[in-house]
Amino acid sequence: MASKFYDVKCECGNVQRVFSHTSTEIKCNKCGKVLAHNTGGKAVINGKIIKEYG
């Protein structure tokens, strides 16, 4: 399975680039909500994926 980057839109409207297999919890830079968290493999994305890279 190939790793990718995603542009993820938070509920607050902020857009951040997130790695598909992140090893840490990723929080929104604007409001602090968790956008992605580690599962030991592919991350669980909690926002809306608006663009995919790779």
Protein Blocks (a to p, Z undefined) as FASTA:
>chain_A
ZZdddddddfkopacdddfkbcbdcddfklopafbdcehiacddfbdcfbdeZZ
